[in-house]
Amino acid sequence: MGNNFTEEVKAVVRTIPKGSVMTYAEVATKVGSPKAYRAVANIMAANYDKTVPCHRVIRTDGGLGGYNRGGVEAKRALLIREGVLMK
């Protein structure tokens, strides 16, 4: 999995509308690599492109996962502000 995979992941994440989330596994499936959910998580962890709303990608168990722009609480705050209902 190389640059093309990374760009495909970012393209999918850019389509997640405000107020919605997708899981790392859903993103991986959407790009045709359903078992690559950890690779998706790593791509999101390394993402600093503000056009990619990586805060909208969460874990399959409903956990938020990490967020490289201020930690989990910043991710939670962004999602709440966008209208995502939190557990």
DODRENKE-559966 format. One line per field, with one value per residue: residue number from 0; residue in one letter; z, x negated, y of N, C-alpha, C, CB in turn. Coordinates in Angstrom, 1 decimal, padded with zeros to 4 digits, always signed. Glycine has a CB too. Layout:
fike: [NUM ...]
rodo: [A ...]
npz: [Z ...]
npx: [X ...]
npy: [Y ...]
capz: [Z ...]
capx: [X ...]
capy: [Y ...]
cpz: [Z ...]
cpx: [X ...]
cpy: [Y ...]
cbpz: [Z ...]
cbpx: [X ...]
cbpy: [Y ...]
This chain:
fike: [0 1 2 3 4 5 6 7 8 9 10 11 12 13 14 15 16 17 18 19 20 21 22 23 24 25 26 27 28 29 30 31 32 33 34 35 36 37 38 39 40 41 42 43 44 45 46 47 48 49 50 51 52 53 54 55 56 57 58 59 60 61 62 63 64 65 66 67 68 69 70 71 72 73 74 75 76 77 78 79 80 81 82 83 84 85 86]
rodo: [M G N N F T E E V K A V V R T I P K G S V M T Y A E V A T K V G S P K A Y R A V A N I M A A N Y D K T V P C H R V I R T D G G L G G Y N R G G V E A K R A L L I R E G V L M K]
npz: [+000.0 -001.0 -001.9 -003.6 -002.3 +000.0 -001.0 -002.0 +000.4 +001.7 -000.1 +000.2 +002.9 +002.7 +001.6 +003.7 +005.2 +007.1 +010.4 +010.3 +010.6 +009.8 +010.2 +010.7 +009.5 +007.7 +005.9 +004.9 +003.6 +001.7 +000.0 -001.1 +000.3 +002.7 +005.0 +005.7 +007.8 +009.9 +008.6 +007.5 +009.9 +010.6 +008.5 +008.9 +011.4 +010.7 +009.2 +008.3 +006.6 +006.2 +004.6 +004.8 +006.7 +009.2 +011.8 +011.6 +011.4 +013.1 +015.6 +015.2 +017.4 +018.3 +019.8 +019.9 +018.9 +018.0 +017.7 +016.0 +016.3 +018.8 +020.4 +021.9 +023.2 +021.8 +019.3 +020.0 +020.8 +018.3 +016.8 +018.3 +018.0 +015.3 +015.3 +015.8 +017.6 +020.7 +022.6]
npx: [-000.8 -000.7 -001.4 +000.8 +002.9 +003.1 +003.9 +006.4 +007.7 +007.8 +009.4 +011.9 +012.4 +012.7 +015.3 +017.0 +019.8 +020.4 +021.4 +021.6 +020.1 +017.5 +016.3 +012.9 +012.7 +014.9 +014.0 +011.7 +012.9 +014.4 +012.4 +011.6 +010.1 +010.8 +009.5 +007.6 +007.9 +006.3 +004.2 +005.6 +006.2 +003.5 +002.9 +004.7 +003.7 +001.4 +002.1 +002.1 +003.4 +005.7 +007.9 +008.9 +011.1 +010.3 +011.1 +013.6 +013.5 +013.8 +013.4 +014.5 +015.8 +017.1 +015.5 +013.5 +010.9 +007.6 +006.4 +004.6 +004.5 +004.8 +005.7 +008.0 +010.1 +010.4 +011.2 +013.6 +015.0 +015.1 +016.7 +019.1 +019.8 +020.4 +022.7 +022.8 +024.0 +022.9 +021.8]
npy: [-001.2 +002.0 +005.4 +005.9 +004.4 +005.9 +008.4 +007.6 +006.9 +009.4 +010.8 +009.5 +010.1 +012.8 +012.9 +012.5 +013.7 +016.8 +016.3 +013.6 +010.3 +007.9 +004.6 +003.4 +000.9 +001.0 +003.0 +001.7 -000.4 +000.9 +001.8 -000.5 -002.3 -004.0 -005.2 -003.4 -001.6 -000.7 +000.5 +002.6 +004.0 +004.7 +006.4 +008.5 +009.3 +010.5 +012.6 +015.9 +017.6 +020.0 +019.8 +017.3 +015.8 +014.3 +013.9 +012.9 +010.2 +007.2 +004.6 +001.1 +000.1 +002.3 +004.0 +006.9 +006.9 +008.1 +011.6 +013.9 +016.6 +018.0 +016.0 +013.5 +014.8 +017.2 +016.2 +015.0 +017.4 +018.7 +017.0 +017.0 +019.7 +019.6 +018.2 +015.5 +012.8 +011.8 +008.9]
capz: [+000.0 -001.1 -002.0 -004.2 -001.3 +000.9 -001.6 -002.1 +001.7 +001.9 -001.0 +000.8 +004.1 +002.3 +001.3 +004.9 +005.4 +008.4 +011.2 +010.1 +010.8 +009.2 +010.9 +009.9 +008.6 +006.5 +004.9 +004.2 +002.7 +000.6 -001.0 -001.7 +001.1 +004.0 +006.1 +005.9 +008.7 +010.7 +007.7 +007.5 +011.1 +010.5 +007.5 +009.6 +012.5 +010.1 +008.4 +008.7 +005.6 +006.8 +003.7 +005.1 +008.0 +009.8 +013.0 +011.3 +011.3 +014.4 +015.7 +015.0 +018.7 +018.7 +020.4 +018.9 +018.3 +018.3 +016.9 +016.1 +016.4 +020.1 +021.2 +021.8 +023.6 +020.7 +018.3 +020.6 +020.7 +016.9 +016.4 +018.9 +017.3 +014.0 +015.5 +016.0 +018.9 +021.3 +023.6]
capx: [+000.0 -001.6 -000.8 +002.2 +003.8 +003.2 +004.8 +007.8 +008.3 +008.1 +010.5 +013.1 +012.7 +013.2 +016.7 +017.9 +020.4 +020.4 +022.4 +021.5 +018.8 +017.3 +015.2 +011.7 +013.0 +015.7 +013.2 +010.9 +013.8 +014.8 +011.3 +011.4 +009.2 +011.5 +008.7 +006.6 +008.4 +005.2 +003.5 +006.4 +005.9 +002.2 +002.9 +005.4 +002.9 +000.3 +002.7 +002.2 +004.1 +007.0 +009.1 +009.3 +011.7 +009.9 +011.8 +014.9 +013.2 +013.8 +013.2 +015.7 +016.5 +017.7 +014.5 +013.0 +009.5 +006.7 +006.6 +003.3 +004.7 +005.4 +006.1 +009.3 +011.1 +010.6 +011.9 +015.0 +015.6 +015.4 +017.8 +020.3 +020.1 +020.9 +024.0 +022.7 +024.4 +021.9 +022.3]
capy: [+000.0 +003.2 +006.7 +005.8 +004.0 +007.1 +009.4 +007.1 +007.0 +010.8 +011.1 +008.9 +010.8 +014.1 +012.8 +012.3 +015.0 +017.3 +015.7 +012.2 +009.7 +006.6 +003.9 +003.1 -000.2 +001.4 +003.7 +000.7 -001.2 +001.8 +001.9 -001.8 -003.1 -004.1 -005.6 -002.4 -000.5 -000.1 +001.4 +003.8 +004.7 +005.3 +007.5 +009.6 +009.8 +011.3 +013.6 +017.4 +018.3 +020.5 +019.5 +016.0 +015.9 +013.0 +013.8 +012.2 +008.7 +006.6 +003.1 +000.3 +000.0 +003.6 +004.9 +008.0 +006.7 +009.3 +012.8 +014.6 +018.1 +018.4 +014.9 +012.9 +015.7 +018.1 +015.4 +015.0 +018.7 +019.0 +016.1 +017.5 +021.0 +019.3 +017.6 +014.1 +012.4 +011.0 +008.0]
cpz: [+000.0 -001.2 -002.6 -003.2 -000.3 +000.3 -001.8 -000.7 +002.0 +001.1 -000.4 +002.0 +003.7 +001.9 +002.5 +005.2 +006.9 +009.2 +011.1 +010.4 +010.0 +010.1 +010.0 +009.0 +007.5 +005.5 +004.2 +003.2 +001.5 -000.5 -001.5 -000.9 +002.5 +005.2 +006.5 +006.8 +009.6 +009.9 +007.5 +008.7 +011.1 +009.6 +008.2 +010.7 +011.9 +009.2 +009.0 +007.6 +006.1 +005.9 +003.9 +006.5 +008.8 +011.2 +012.8 +011.1 +012.7 +014.4 +015.5 +016.2 +019.1 +019.4 +019.4 +018.3 +018.6 +017.4 +017.1 +016.2 +017.7 +020.9 +021.1 +022.2 +022.6 +019.6 +018.8 +020.4 +019.3 +016.5 +017.0 +018.3 +015.9 +014.1 +015.6 +017.4 +019.5 +022.4 +025.0]
cpx: [-000.9 -000.8 +000.6 +003.2 +004.1 +004.1 +006.2 +008.5 +008.7 +009.3 +011.9 +013.4 +013.2 +014.7 +017.6 +018.5 +020.4 +021.6 +022.5 +020.1 +018.7 +016.3 +014.0 +011.9 +013.9 +014.9 +012.3 +011.7 +014.1 +013.7 +010.9 +010.4 +009.7 +010.6 +007.6 +007.0 +007.3 +004.3 +004.2 +006.2 +004.5 +002.2 +003.6 +004.5 +001.8 +000.8 +002.7 +002.8 +005.5 +008.2 +009.6 +009.8 +011.5 +010.6 +013.2 +014.7 +013.0 +013.6 +014.5 +016.5 +017.2 +016.7 +014.0 +011.7 +008.7 +007.1 +005.3 +003.4 +005.3 +005.9 +007.6 +010.4 +011.4 +011.4 +013.4 +015.7 +016.0 +016.6 +019.2 +020.7 +020.7 +022.2 +023.9 +023.1 +023.4 +022.5 +022.1]
cpy: [+001.2 +004.5 +006.7 +005.4 +005.2 +008.1 +008.9 +007.2 +008.5 +011.3 +010.7 +009.8 +012.2 +014.1 +012.7 +013.7 +015.5 +016.7 +014.2 +011.7 +008.4 +005.9 +003.7 +001.9 +000.1 +002.1 +002.7 -000.1 -000.4 +001.9 +000.5 -002.7 -003.2 -004.5 -004.5 -001.3 +000.1 +000.8 +002.7 +004.7 +005.4 +006.5 +008.7 +010.2 +010.7 +012.4 +015.0 +018.2 +018.7 +020.2 +018.1 +016.0 +014.6 +012.9 +013.1 +010.7 +008.2 +005.1 +002.4 +000.2 +001.3 +004.5 +005.9 +007.7 +008.0 +010.5 +013.6 +016.1 +018.5 +017.2 +014.5 +014.0 +016.8 +017.5 +015.4 +016.3 +019.1 +018.2 +016.6 +018.8 +020.7 +018.6 +016.1 +013.7 +011.5 +010.1 +008.6]
cbpz: [+001.2 -002.2 -002.9 -005.4 -000.5 +001.2 -003.0 -002.5 +002.8 +001.6 -002.4 +001.2 +004.9 +001.0 +000.4 +006.1 +005.0 +008.4 +010.9 +008.7 +012.3 +007.7 +011.4 +010.9 +009.5 +007.1 +005.6 +005.3 +003.4 +001.1 -000.3 -003.0 +001.2 +003.9 +005.8 +004.6 +009.6 +011.2 +006.3 +007.3 +012.3 +010.1 +006.3 +010.2 +013.2 +009.3 +008.0 +009.0 +004.3 +007.1 +002.3 +004.9 +007.9 +010.0 +013.6 +010.1 +010.4 +015.1 +017.1 +014.4 +019.7 +019.6 +021.0 +019.7 +016.8 +018.1 +017.3 +014.9 +015.2 +019.9 +022.7 +022.6 +024.9 +020.1 +018.1 +022.1 +021.3 +016.0 +016.8 +020.4 +017.1 +013.2 +014.4 +015.7 +018.9 +022.0 +023.5]
cbpx: [+001.0 -002.5 -001.7 +002.2 +003.3 +001.8 +004.2 +007.8 +007.3 +006.9 +010.4 +012.9 +011.4 +012.5 +016.9 +017.0 +021.9 +020.6 +023.7 +021.9 +018.5 +016.8 +015.8 +010.5 +013.7 +016.8 +012.2 +010.3 +015.1 +015.2 +010.1 +010.9 +007.8 +012.6 +008.0 +006.2 +009.5 +004.3 +003.3 +007.9 +006.0 +001.2 +003.7 +006.7 +002.2 -000.6 +004.2 +000.8 +004.2 +006.9 +008.6 +008.0 +013.2 +008.4 +012.1 +015.5 +012.0 +015.1 +012.6 +015.3 +015.6 +018.9 +013.4 +012.9 +009.6 +005.3 +007.8 +002.5 +005.5 +006.4 +005.8 +009.4 +010.7 +009.2 +011.4 +014.9 +014.6 +014.2 +017.6 +020.0 +018.8 +019.9 +024.8 +021.2 +025.8 +020.8 +021.5]
cbpy: [+000.0 +003.1 +007.6 +004.8 +002.8 +007.7 +009.7 +005.6 +006.6 +011.7 +010.5 +007.5 +010.9 +014.6 +011.7 +011.8 +015.0 +018.9 +016.3 +011.8 +009.4 +006.6 +002.5 +002.8 -001.3 +002.3 +004.7 -000.2 -001.6 +003.2 +002.6 -001.7 -002.4 -005.1 -006.9 -001.8 -001.1 -001.3 +000.7 +003.5 +003.7 +004.3 +007.1 +009.1 +008.6 +010.4 +013.2 +017.9 +017.4 +021.9 +019.7 +015.0 +016.2 +012.9 +015.2 +012.8 +008.4 +007.0 +002.8 -001.0 -000.5 +003.4 +004.0 +009.3 +006.5 +008.9 +013.6 +014.2 +018.6 +019.3 +015.1 +011.7 +016.4 +018.6 +014.0 +014.5 +019.8 +018.6 +014.7 +017.8 +021.8 +018.5 +017.9 +013.5 +011.8 +011.9 +006.6]
